[in-house]
Structures are given as C-alpha cells and as structure tokens.
C-alpha cells in the first residue's frame, strides 16, 4: 500500500510486546501498512519504555533500572538548559540527545533491512510530547517537571532536539518519514492546579511540532476537547481510546474541519481487549456508526476515504503477543472494510 494512495489507511502507535526486535519487525513486514512504525519494545528492556526513550539524554537524567525509576537531578538540569537552548537554536547536534543502541533496537533492526519494504512504504517514529513527558518525569524529590516553568522549558527544548534527531535518522532511508508525538496527559492543561498557563502549554507543544522536519502526527486521548489543536501544523491527528459516548458534536465538527484542511484524522477504535479481537464484524459496525457521524457533520465520503486513519484503541506494548498480532491484523482488515464502504458511498451505492 502506497502512502500517497487516497484510501483509508491502518496505522500503529509503535510499542509492541515482543522481546526480540527481529520478531517484532517480522510481524510488521507481514502486513500491508503504509507506514511501518518503529517497534518500541518495553518488554525487551527498561530502556525501551516510552518515558525513558523520550527523556534519554536530558541533562541530569538518572535511569535506575533496578528500581525501574526515571528522574532528573534538578541542579544539573537547570545548569545545562542555557547551553541546550543554544544548541537547539543553532541547529548543532547534542551528543547526549542522539539515539543509541540501548534504547532503539527496533529502529536499528527496521533500518537494517529497510529494502525488504516496498520503496513507497514510510517509516513512523513516535515519542512522548513535552506535556506528557513533563507530567510524568520528576526531579529527585518526586516533583513533576511540569510544576516548574524553568524545568519544563528544558523538557520542551529536549523534545525539540529528540524529535528532530529521530526524524533525521528515519529520513536517511530516503522514503516517507513521520514522527508522532504522543500526549496521553494533554488534558492536564485543564487542571485548576496547573502553575503554567494553558496557552503556554499549547505553545510548547506547537514548538515541538514545528521542530519536526518531516511529516508530523499527534495522538490525544478520546474525550479531550480539541479547540486550537486542530490549528497546529499536523499531517495526522489520532484520538486513541475512542468511545463514541465521549466524543461530542463539537469534536466531530473540529475533526471535519481538520479533514477539509488536508489533515488525516485517526480513530483509535480497534479493541485490544482479548474478548473482542476476533469480533471483526462488531468493530466494523462501530466504525460505520462513527462514519455516519462524520457524514452528518458535513464530511464527504471522498474526504473520509482520502484522509481517514484506523488505529488500535491503545498501545499494544503490554498485550500478550498473540493478542497484539491479532489486533494488528484486525486493524488492517477494518481499514480495508471501511475503505470499501466509502467506495460504495462515493459511487452512490449504499446497499
């Protein structure tokens, strides 16, 4: 499947439960994915957890694998922020922010045998965005970095560097590349206890998005009001954990507006629950109901066919391997079924 084809496409988030990078890449190659997600393998090593991968190289970072703890020493991080900022502004490379063999085995394996993929198949990377990283990463006193504007600024600069370097690594393959920022904690912006202004948090996210020199994607959890998010320069916006009752008409309207502005819109709806992975017909019916909401809000079948993305409801990193592989297959199957439905609608055949 070409990434340039005007059709509904399946897309994965990245994390897989395999302990072997070879096994994970082999699974991805078996499926018709227009973007092959760099497989992050949290079961393989502590260093492949999303918070570790996103924070790797941040000055003052402490990785305690024995306690499975990640934190920074406040003084070291604060002292390094000015130099870190200069490096970002001058677009010079920062040794500590480079991708390493310890944390990116899946990416290395994917790039090693990249020629086994069709030449128009793209590569998709992913990392925690600045809001979610700073909400989870703490200092040595267990205070989240999001609670300190100076430390949060360091996280933002770090995410800009890491996103840019991740893109650079994938772009060496001379094929379409995408970096997806994952913001599961984005809704923390609405907390009355936040010490950083909401607009400043949105600007911080925009800064990291703009630092990505290839296609840009963002995942948010379903139920999050979108508002200005759809004005960001994104190529793909995916809502994970999609539950229709949590998606109000305004969100649908915002997503239709994003479609019309050329953005791909993703619905993370394929269940990861072991009871449901075989219930393809039920999943397809749920997606068809969602399609009807988009159509009722003014989207055309042609717009949906050219820009809709089907994704799992959540990350597969903690699922049993056989279950994760079934979800990947079902995601591809559902995308194909929805595409066929939209072809019928475009042709005026709704039976």
N, C-alpha and C positions, 0 to 999 in steps of 0.2 A: 504494500500500500504506500503510495507516494504522499509526502506531507503536503504537496500542492494540490492534491485532489479535493474537489468540492464535495465532500461527503462527511457523514458523521464518523468521528474517529474515537477509538478507545485510547485511554491514557492511564498509566500507573503513577503512583506517587514516588516510588523508589525503594523503600525498605522492604526486604524480603526475609523470610525466616531461615533461609539456608545457612549452613555453617561453611560451605565451600563456595568461593566466588565462581569456580568453574561450573558447578551445578546451577547456580543462580543465573548465570549468563546463558547457559544451555536452555533453560526454561524460557527465557525471554526470546531467544532466537527461534523457538518453535512456533511463535505466534505472530500474527500479522499486525504488528504495532508500528505506526508511522513514526513514533518517537520511542526509542528504546531507553528506558530510564536507567541511569547508572544505579546498579543494585547496591544499596547500603545494607550491611549485614550485621545488625546488632547482636545476633546470636553467635556470630563468629568471634567477636571481641568487643570488650567495653569501649574501645576507641571508635567503634562504628555506630555508637548511639548518636542520635541527631544532635543532642546538646553538645557532645564532645566534638563532633565534626564541625559544628558551627562556630564553636569558641576556640578551636585549635589555633595556637599561635598568638592569641591575645596576650599582650604583656601582663605578667603577673599571674597567669593561669596555673592552677595546681590540679593535676589529674591523679587522684588516689584510686587506682584500680582495685586495691584490696577492699576498700570501703565503698567502692562504686560512687565516689563523690567527686564533684567538679566545682571548683570555686576559684576566686581570684584573691590575691593579697592586695588590698586597697592601695597602699602606698606605692607599690611597684607599678600598678596600672595607671594611677593618676600621673606619676612622674613620666611615663612613656607616651602619654596622649599627645603632647605637642609634636614630638618627632614623628609619631604615627600619622598625624594630620598632615604634616609637611610632605611625607612620602606619598600620601594619597593625592594631594593637590598637584604634586609634580609628576604623578604617574610613574614613580620609581618603584621597583619591586622591594618587598619587605620579606626577608628570608624567613622570619618566623611564621608568616602567613601563607607560605607555599603549601600545596598539597603534598602529603607524604605517603610512603608505602604503608605505614602503620594504620592509617585511617581510611585509605581509599583503595582497598584491594579490588573491589568490584569495578571501579573505574579503570584501573590498570588492566584488568582482565578483558574488559569490554574493548578497550582501545588496542590491545594486543592483537585481537582477532577481528578488527573492525571490518576488514574486507569480506568477511562472511555475510555481512548485511548488504542488502541492495544499496546502490550508491545514493539513492534519494531518501533513505531512511535516516532520520535525525537522531541526535543524542540529547537526552534531557537530564540535567542535573537538578539538584534541589538542596536547600538549606533552610534552617530556621531564619525567619526575618528578625529585624532588630527588636521589635516589641516583645515577641515571644521569647527570644533569647535572653533579653534583659530581665524579663519577668521571672525566668527560671534560674538564671545564673546568679549566684550570691557571692558576697565577699566572705572573708574568713569568720565574720561574726553572724553569718547566715542572713544578712540583709540583702534583698534583691537589688541588683544594679539599677533597676528601673526606678528605685526610690531616690537615687542620687543623680541629678542632672549632669554632673561632670562625668561620672562613670558611664552614664547612658550615652553621652556623646562619644566616649571611647568605643562603646559597643557598635554604635552606628558607623563610625569610621572603619572599624574592623570588618563589619558585614559588607561594607562597600568594597574593601580590599578582597575579601574572600570570594564574593560573588563575581568580581571582575576576573580573578585568577582562575576560578572554576570555569568560567566561560572561555578564557584563553586556552585552557587545557583541552576542552572539548572542540574548540574551533580548529585546532591543529589537524583534526581528522578531515577537514575540507568537506563538510556536509552540514545540513541544518543543525543548529545548536540552540538549546533553550535552557535557561536557569529559572527554576520555580522557587519563589520564596514561600515558606510555609508559616502562616501566622495563626496557629490554633488559639493563642492567647490575645488575639487582636481586641476582643471585646473588653479587655481590662481597661481600655481607653474610657469606657463609660462609668468606671467605678468612681464613686464620690470621694474615695480615699487617695486618688491619684495626686501626686505632687507636681507632675509635669502636665502642662496644658495639653488638651486633646489635639488642638491644631498643631502643636509642636510634634506630637507623636506621628500625626499623619504626614507632616513634612519630612520627618526622619525616615519613614517608610518610603516616601517618594524619592528621597536621596539615594537609597539603596537600589530601588528600581532603576533609576537613571544611570547608576554605575554599571549596570549590566550591558555589555556591548553586543549582545545577541538578542534572540527573542526572549521576552520577559513574561513570566507567569506568576500567579499568586493563588494560594489556597486559603480560604477562610472557612470557618465552621458555619454550617447552616444555622439560620436564626439571627445572624449578625446583620444589623442594618447596614446597607451599603453606602448610601449617601455619596460622598466625594470619591469613594474608592473607584467608582466606575469612570472617574475623570483621570485616573492615573494612566500613564503611557504603557499599558499592558497589551500583550498579544493574547493571553489566555487568563481567564478568571474562573476558578473552580470552587464550588461550595461543597464541602465534604459533609458527611453525616446527614445527607439530605432526608428530611422528614417533611412531607408536604404541609402538615398542620403548622409547622414553624415558619413557613415561608408566606409572608403576607403579600397582598397585591402590589404594594409599593416595591418590594424586592423584585417581583416578576417584571414590573414596569422598568425598573433600573436595568435589569438584565436584557430586556428587549432593546433598550436604548444602547446598551453596550454592543449588542449584536449589530445594530444598524451603524455603529461607528467602526465596524470591522473587527471587533474583538471576538475571539472564540469564547464561548461560555460552557463551563463544565458542570455536570450534575453528578455528585458522588453518591450514587444510588444503589449500586450493585452490592448486595449484602455480604458481609464477611461472616455472619453468624452461621455456624455449622449446620443448623437446622434448615437453612434456606438456600444454600449454594446450588442445590440441584433443582430448585424451583424456578427454572428459567421463565416459564410462562407467567408466573406471578410477578417476577421482576419486570418483564416486558410490559405487562399491564400497568404497573406503577409508572413506568417511563411514558407510556402512551398517555396516561392521565396528566402527567406533567407537560407533555407536548400540547395537550389541549389548553392548558392554562396559558402557555406562551402564545398560541394562536389566538386565544380570546383577548389577549393583551395587545394584539396587533402585529405580531411577528408573522412572516410568511413562511410557508413550507420550504421555499428555496433558501431563505435566510437561515433557517434552522439547519437544513441539510449541509450548508456550506460552512457552518460555524459551531455546530453542537459537538460537545465532547462528553463521552460516557466514561465514568471512573468508578472504582470501588467506593463504598461508603466511608472507608477509613484505611489507614495503613495496614499492610499485611505483615509487618515485621514481627508481630507476636503471635500470628496464627500458626497452627500446625502446617507442615509443609504441604501435605496433600490437599488441605483445605485452601491454602493460598494459591496453589496451582489451579484448583477448580475455579477460584474467583477470577483469576487471570483469563481463563478460557471463557467464562461466562461474560466477562466484560467485553471481550471481542465479539461474542455471539450476540449480545444485546445491542451493541453498536451497529452490527450488520442488520439486525431486525428493524431497528429504528430507522436506519437509512432506507431500507426497503419500503417501510411505511411512508416515509416522506416522499419517496419517488412516486408512489401511488397518488399521494395528495397533490403533488406537483402536476401529475398527469390528469388530475380530475377524477381519479378512480378511488373512491373512498370505501368500496366494499371490502 
